[in-house]
Each structure stands twice: as structure tokens, then as C-alpha cells.
Amino acid sequence: NCVNNANPLQEDGDLDGVGDACDNCPTVFGVIGSACDDGNCYTTGDVLDGSCVCVGTPVPCDNWTLTIDAGTNGGDISWTMTEDGGPCVLQSGGPYASNQTHNVTVCVPQGNCFNLTFTDAGNNGITGGGWKLVDNNGRRILDNVGNGGCFTTTSTTALAFCNEPASAQTVIDIHCD
């Protein structure tokens, strides 16, 4: 299984069909340049790189800002942004310092739709706080500023939001969803 290298026992530790004597990635299935899956929903063209690590090219995305007013119990707050209708998590965060505003940059893939879920471990919502999501053009996409106490444990956007051309963007008000 090694044309140009002696490999009398035909060792192939990673069982990829390329003998260890000529395999430039002997502990990983495949060789440098082989297609693979890096496990990231938001990359494309995944291949084994020169270090035998599976890497992909990030899909085009725009930097949006999630602003979180943490309220009186910021240490209880966490959030997750997930693909609408799918299992892929784009980004997550928390906990946060209380009574402070936190700005988080999220690179939102173009043409994809997502849901945002806030969770409060203290089961009293974000008392005295809230959140908003602003796109790369400064438009509010989600707005729950000052309304964070309207839920107890979990709040998920009722409608998905999408990174669409500017003319298609709409604001989704969040009111005790």
C-alpha cells in the first residue's frame, strides 16, 4: 500500500488505505489535502491541512452586535444563537457581570436564519435588563431592551431572523415570548 516506500508489514494505523510509511497523516484518516468534516456548520471546503487538522473556510458572514443589559443578576444569564430548524449552534455566551452592558460581536452567515434563546438560571428573567441585536448596517433586528424580566427561565425568539439583503430586514420586537 506504499508504492515508493518499503512497508513490508503493510501497517496502516489509521485504516485509510495509505500505508504508514508513506502516509503524511498516519494517525488521522486521510492525507494532507483530503476532504474531511471539521464539524463546523459554517465552514465549507473542509480538508486536512499541513498539520493533519481538519479545517474549513468560513462561509461569508457579517458582524452583528448583540447588546446585553445584564440587569441585577448577570451571573445567571446565558444565551445561544442556533440555526433555525437545525442543530447547529452559531455562538453562545454568558454568564455576565451584573448591572453592566455587554456588547458581543456575532459573525452571522449571509443567507442563513437563526433563533436566539436566553436562559436565566435564577428563574426570574433579566430583571432590570434586556437585549437587542443590531445588524452590520446598524438596524435593530431583535429588540428586548428594558423588557428582560418578562420571562422566567427561557426566552426564545418566536420568529427566526435572517441575514438577508438590507431591503428584506425587519425588526422583531420581543415581548414575553
C-alpha positions, 0 to 999 in steps of 0.5 A: 500500500506504499508504492515508493516506500518499503512497508513490508508489514503493510501497517496502516494505523489509521485504516485509510488505505495509505500505508504508514510509511508513506502516509503524511497523516498516519494517525488521522484518516486521510492525507494532507489535502483530503476532504474531511468534516471539521464539524463546523456548520459554517465552514465549507471546503473542509480538508486536512491541512499541513498539520493533519487538522481538519479545517474549513473556510468560513462561509461569508458572514457579517458582524452583528452586535448583540447588546446585553443589559445584564440587569441585577443578576448577570451571573445567571444569564446565558444565551445561544444563537442556533440555526433555525430548524437545525442543530447547529449552534452559531455562538453562545455566551454568558454568564455576565457581570451584573448591572453592566452592558455587554456588547458581543460581536456575532459573525452571522452567515449571509443567507442563513436564519437563526433563533436566539434563546436566553436562559436565566438560571435564577428563574426570574428573567433579566430583571432590570435588563434586556437585549437587542441585536443590531445588524452590520448596517446598524438596524435593530433586528431583535429588540428586548431592551428594558423588557428582560424580566418578562420571562422566567427561565427561557426566552426564545425568539418566536420568529427566526431572523435572517441575514438577508439583503438590507431591503428584506430586514425587519425588526422583531420586537420581543415581548414575553415570548 
